[in-house]
């Protein structure tokens, strides 16, 4: 199998997504009928989900919470069952613990972690859209939580994400990895950055890699996408080849270097047994890790 045909896989938050059932957002009566038997995720102000003693999502239904959907966000359907998310401050629910999305990606069923990712992204957008960016008026949410309408100037606000490229850059059998100063010790990952207005994704790849490492990209190709609501990004994965430049950082990164196939292989092995030496890589739930593994598989193949 050639390197270009190897699939990009293994990252979280894309498995078994909900059917978003867009037309139901315009049917409040249908949402009321679906509410009693629905599955409801409860998220706190920090985007953590209320969980049971085992760290699993509370299997709450609308009937258990009572009332109707009200300000709940309608996430969609899984089979015949509707899924909603609500703010913990709006319901009378206590739970033994609260779970971060990164924890859920490891401990929960993949489909439930995907739904949690979706709910977290929506709740974050709503929490940052309380007031209109045009006139400053208060915003109220309608259409199952998917439209914010200003009560003063009637401007409509829609859910948004911030697109960012993330790229595995190679040169002569080496992989470019960098680290930020606030990361865990020895942690390295591929380079990433947000798309700016007036840029294509390919132009962003070239600009971001050069800004962070002074390495010049020759060409790149798209490989895959991961929603990454930390707090509200969409990661667009690329592979790229670059000139034979020496990486140089100027403050955005603490360090950037070329790593050989053997060094990357040893870093992957440290997930099982850490020898305390050499670099560690980004966690397996992330597309950054999948890009590294994709490159490594292509090299050893």
C-alpha positions in Angstrom: 0.0 0.0 0.0 1.4 3.4 -0.9 1.7 6.2 1.6 -1.0 8.3 -0.1 -3.6 5.5 0.2 -3.1 4.8 3.9 -6.3 5.7 5.8 -6.2 8.3 8.5 -8.0 6.8 11.5 -8.0 6.2 15.2 -9.0 9.7 16.6 -12.1 10.3 18.7 -15.4 12.3 18.3 -16.3 11.1 14.8 -17.7 7.6 15.4 -21.4 7.0 15.0 -22.6 10.6 14.9 -26.2 11.4 15.7 -28.7 12.0 12.9 -29.1 15.8 13.2 -32.7 15.8 12.0 -32.6 19.4 11.0 -36.3 19.6 10.1 -37.3 18.7 13.6 -35.7 22.0 14.9 -38.5 23.9 13.2 -41.2 21.7 14.9 -41.4 22.5 18.6 -44.5 20.3 19.1 -42.4 17.3 17.8 -39.6 18.1 20.2 -42.1 18.2 23.1 -43.4 14.8 22.1 -39.9 13.4 21.8 -38.8 14.8 25.2 -40.1 12.2 27.7 -38.2 9.3 26.1 -35.2 11.3 25.0 -31.6 10.9 26.3 -30.3 14.1 27.9 -26.7 15.0 28.5 -26.1 17.5 31.4 -23.1 19.8 31.0 -21.8 22.3 33.6 -20.4 25.7 32.9 -16.9 24.3 32.3 -18.2 21.9 29.6 -17.9 18.8 31.8 -20.7 16.1 31.8 -22.4 15.0 34.9 -21.4 11.3 35.4 -22.1 8.3 37.7 -19.8 6.6 40.1 -18.1 4.7 37.3 -17.5 7.9 35.3 -20.1 7.1 32.7 -22.7 9.6 31.5 -25.8 9.8 33.5 -28.5 7.9 31.5 -31.1 10.6 32.1 -34.3 10.9 30.1 -36.6 13.9 29.6 -39.2 12.2 31.8 -36.8 12.0 34.7 -35.9 15.6 34.4 -39.6 16.6 34.0 -41.2 19.5 32.1 -40.4 19.9 28.4 -37.3 20.7 26.3 -37.5 24.4 27.1 -34.0 25.8 26.5 -32.4 22.4 25.9 -30.3 22.0 22.8 -31.8 19.4 20.4 -28.8 17.4 19.2 -30.6 15.0 16.9 -31.7 11.3 16.8 -30.2 8.0 17.4 -32.7 5.6 15.9 -36.0 6.8 17.2 -34.7 8.3 20.3 -34.0 12.1 20.5 -30.9 13.4 22.2 -30.7 16.8 24.0 -28.2 18.6 26.1 -29.0 21.0 29.0 -27.0 23.3 31.2 -26.5 21.8 34.7 -27.7 25.1 36.3 -31.1 24.8 34.7 -32.0 21.4 36.1 -32.2 19.9 39.6 -29.7 17.1 39.2 -26.8 16.0 41.3 -24.1 13.5 40.3 -21.1 11.8 42.0 -18.6 13.3 39.5 -18.1 15.4 36.4 -16.2 14.2 33.4 -14.1 16.2 31.0 -14.5 15.4 27.3 -10.9 14.1 27.1 -11.7 11.6 29.9 -14.9 10.6 28.1 -13.0 9.9 24.9 -11.1 7.2 26.7 -13.8 5.8 29.1 -17.1 6.2 27.3 -18.5 4.3 24.3 -17.3 6.0 21.2 -20.7 7.0 20.0 -21.5 8.7 23.4 -18.2 10.5 23.4 -19.1 11.8 19.9 -22.4 13.1 21.1 -20.7 14.7 24.1 -18.3 16.5 21.8 -21.2 17.8 19.8 -23.0 19.0 22.9 -19.9 20.7 24.3 -19.3 22.6 21.1 -22.9 23.8 21.0 -22.9 24.8 24.7 -19.7 26.7 24.3 -21.0 28.6 21.3 -24.2 29.6 23.2 -22.2 30.7 26.3 -20.2 33.0 24.0 -23.2 34.4 22.2 -25.3 35.9 25.0 -25.2 39.4 23.5 -25.4 40.6 19.9 -22.1 41.5 18.2 -23.9 44.1 16.1 -25.8 46.2 18.7 -25.1 44.6 22.1 -28.7 43.4 22.6 -29.6 40.2 24.5 -29.7 37.1 22.4 -32.4 34.4 22.8 -32.1 30.9 21.2 -34.7 29.3 19.1 -34.9 26.4 16.6 -33.7 23.8 19.1 -30.9 26.0 20.2 -29.4 26.5 16.7 -30.3 30.2 16.1 -29.6 33.0 18.4 -31.8 36.0 17.7 -31.1 39.5 19.0 -34.1 41.0 20.7 -33.0 44.5 19.8 -31.9 44.5 16.2 -33.3 41.0 15.2 -29.9 39.9 13.8 -29.6 36.1 13.7 -26.5 34.3 15.0 -25.6 30.8 14.0 -23.3 28.1 15.5 -19.7 28.5 14.5 -16.4 26.7 14.8 -12.9 28.0 14.2 -11.1 26.1 11.4 -7.5 25.2 12.0 -5.0 23.2 10.0 -2.8 20.6 11.6 0.0 19.1 9.5 2.5 16.3 9.5 5.5 17.8 7.7 8.2 15.4 6.3 11.6 15.8 4.7 13.8 12.9 3.6 12.3 10.4 6.0 12.1 12.8 8.9 9.0 14.3 10.7 8.8 17.8 12.0 7.5 18.0 15.5 7.3 20.9 18.0 6.3 21.6 21.5 4.7 24.5 23.4 6.2 25.6 26.8 3.0 24.8 28.7 2.8 21.2 27.6 3.7 18.2 29.7 7.5 17.6 29.8 8.9 15.9 26.7 5.6 16.2 24.9 5.9 16.9 21.1 3.3 17.1 18.3 2.8 18.1 14.8 2.3 21.8 14.0 -1.1 23.5 13.8 -2.6 27.0 13.4 -5.9 28.8 12.7 -7.1 29.8 9.3 -7.1 33.5 8.6 -9.5 35.5 6.5 -8.7 35.4 2.8 -6.7 32.2 3.0 -7.1 28.8 1.5 -6.3 25.9 3.7 -3.2 25.1 1.6 -2.0 28.7 2.1 -2.6 28.3 5.9 -0.4 25.2 5.9 2.4 27.0 4.2 2.1 30.1 6.4 1.7 28.4 9.8 4.6 26.0 9.3 6.9 28.8 8.2 5.8 31.1 11.1 6.3 28.5 13.7 9.4 26.8 12.5 10.9 28.7 9.4 10.5 25.5 7.4 9.2 26.0 3.9 6.5 23.7 2.7 6.7 22.5 -0.9 3.3 20.7 -1.2 0.5 19.4 1.0 -2.5 17.1 0.8 -5.7 16.9 2.9 -6.2 13.7 4.9 -9.1 14.1 7.4 -10.9 16.2 9.9 -11.7 16.1 13.6 -14.0 18.3 15.6 -12.0 19.6 18.6 -14.1 21.7 21.0 -11.3 22.8 23.2 -12.9 25.2 23.1 -14.4 25.4 19.5 -12.1 24.3 16.7 -12.3 22.1 13.7 -9.0 20.4 13.0 -8.2 19.9 9.3 -5.4 17.3 8.9 -2.8 17.5 6.2 0.4 15.8 5.2 3.1 18.0 3.7 6.6 17.7 2.3 9.1 20.5 3.0 12.5 21.9 2.0 15.6 20.8 3.7 15.5 23.7 6.3 16.8 23.7 9.8 13.8 24.4 12.2 14.1 27.7 14.1 11.5 28.9 16.7 10.9 32.5 17.7 8.5 32.2 20.7 5.3 30.7 19.4 6.9 27.3 20.0 9.5 26.4 22.7 11.2 23.9 20.3 10.8 22.3 16.9 13.0 19.6 15.4 13.2 16.9 12.7 12.8 13.4 14.1 13.8 10.1 12.4 11.5 7.1 11.9 13.3 5.3 14.7 12.8 8.2 17.1 9.1 8.4 16.3 8.8 4.6 16.6 10.4 4.8 20.1 8.1 7.6 21.1 5.0 5.5 20.1 6.4 2.6 22.1 6.5 4.8 25.2 2.7 4.7 25.4 3.2 1.1 26.7 6.4 1.4 28.6 8.0 4.8 29.2 11.8 4.6 29.5 11.9 8.1 30.8 14.1 9.2 27.9 13.2 10.8 24.6 10.0 12.5 23.6 6.3 11.6 24.3 3.6 12.1 21.7 0.1 13.6 21.7 -2.6 11.3 23.1 -4.3 8.7 20.8 -7.7 10.5 20.9 -6.4 13.4 18.8 -6.0 13.8 15.0 -2.5 15.0 15.8 -1.5 11.5 17.0 -3.3 10.0 14.0 -1.2 12.1 11.6 2.0 11.0 13.3 1.0 7.3 13.1 -0.1 7.7 9.5 3.3 9.1 8.6 5.1 6.4 10.6 3.1 3.6 9.0 3.9 5.0 5.6 7.6 5.1 6.3 7.8 1.5 7.7 5.6 0.2 4.9 
